[in-house]
Amino acid sequence: MVAFLDHRPVFKGHVLVCPTRHVETLLDLPDHLVVPLFGAARSIAGVMGKAVGAEGTFVAMNNVVSQSVPHLHVHVVPRSKGDGLRGFFWPRTRYAAGEGAAYASRIRDALARTAQSGETTA
């Protein structure tokens, strides 16, 4: 699996988790990749509080309709009460210069600390 920041995040820290093998839709995902894909998404969701101060996450996947890239990806979006996200309208923002790298580093560091301590992310 690979995970990276969305270049037009709903909220800063918005991560996309994808299989490295090309898989176009959820229905194309081989059974042996289901647990690794969703395990990675769960791990990232579990550290969003530590990494970016989120109170929770929104985890979603478009499947064919509204799938902007023809490669399966799971969105892990940091959320906070009163953040303004309503329904399925996803307003997008941009990172300032260097800001994306800082968010990526915070998430990567939180994942590494969790792995080293043996904590669970759920």
For each residue, the residues with C-beta under 8 A, 3 or more apart:
1: 17 18 19 20 36 37 40
2: 17 18 19 20
3: 15 16 17 18 40 44 76
4: 15 16 104
5: 9 13 14 15 16 95 100 103 104
6: 9 10 14 15 16 75
7: 100
8: 92 93 94
9: 5 6 12 13 14 77 92 93 95
10: 6 14 58 75 77 85 90 91 92 93
11: 14 54 77 78 79 83 85 93
12: 9 52 78 93 95 99 103
13: 5 9 48 51 52 54 77 78 103 106 107
14: 5 6 9 10 11 75 76 77 78
15: 3 4 5 6 44 75 76 107
16: 3 4 5 6 73 74 75 76
17: 1 2 3 37 40 41 44 73 74 76
18: 1 2 3 37 71 72 73 74
19: 1 2 22 23 29 33 36 37 72
20: 1 2
21: 33
22: 19 71
23: 19 28 29 30 33 71 72
24: 28 70 71 72
25: 28 29 63 64 67 72
26: 29 61 63 72
27: 63
28: 23 24 25 72
29: 19 23 25 26 33 34 37 72
30: 23 33 34
31: 34
32: 35 36
33: 19 21 23 29 30 36 37
34: 29 30 31 37 38
35: 32 38 39
36: 1 19 32 33 39 40
37: 1 17 18 19 29 33 34 40 41 72 74
38: 34 35 41 42 74
39: 35 36 42 43
40: 1 3 17 36 37 43 44
41: 17 37 38 44 45 59 74 76
42: 38 39 45 46 121 122
43: 39 40 46 47 111 114 121
44: 3 15 17 40 41 47 48 76 107 111 121
45: 41 42 48 57 59 76 121
46: 42 43 114 120 121 122
47: 43 44 50 51 107 110 111 114 121
48: 13 44 45 51 52 54 56 57 76 78 107
49: 52 53 54 55 56
50: 47 110 113 114
51: 13 47 48 54 103 106 107 109 110 111
52: 12 13 48 49 78 103 106 107
53: 49 78 80
54: 11 13 48 49 51 57 78 79 80
55: 49 79 80 81
56: 48 49 78 79 80
57: 45 48 54 76 77 78 79
58: 10 75 76 77 79 85
59: 41 45 74 75 76 77
60: 74 75 77
61: 26 72 73 74 75
62: 65 66 67 68
63: 25 26 27 67
64: 25 67
65: 62
66: 62
67: 25 62 63 64 70
68: 62
69: 73
70: 24 67
71: 18 22 23 24
72: 18 19 23 24 25 26 28 29 37 61
73: 16 17 18 61 69
74: 16 17 18 37 38 41 59 60 61
75: 6 10 14 15 16 58 59 60 61
76: 3 14 15 16 17 41 44 45 48 57 58 59
77: 9 10 11 13 14 57 58 59 60 85
78: 11 12 13 14 48 52 53 54 56 57
79: 11 54 55 56 57 58 83 85
80: 53 54 55 56 83
81: 55
82:
83: 11 79 80
84: 91
85: 10 11 58 77 79 89 90 91
86: 89
87:
88:
89: 85 86
90: 10 85
91: 10 84 85
92: 8 9 10
93: 8 9 10 11 12
94: 8
95: 5 9 12 99 100 103
96: 99
97:
98: 101 102
99: 12 95 96 102 103
100: 5 7 95 103 104
101: 98 104 105
102: 98 99 105 106
103: 5 12 13 51 52 95 99 100 106 107
104: 4 5 100 101 107 108
105: 101 102 108 109
106: 13 51 52 102 103 109 110
107: 13 15 44 47 48 51 52 103 104 110 111
108: 104 105 111 112
109: 51 105 106 112 113
110: 47 50 51 106 107 113 114
111: 43 44 47 51 107 108 114 115
112: 108 109 115 116
113: 50 109 110 116 117
114: 43 46 47 50 110 111 117 119 120 121
115: 111 112 118
116: 112 113
117: 113 114
118: 115
119: 114
120: 46 114
121: 42 43 44 45 46 47 114
122: 42 46
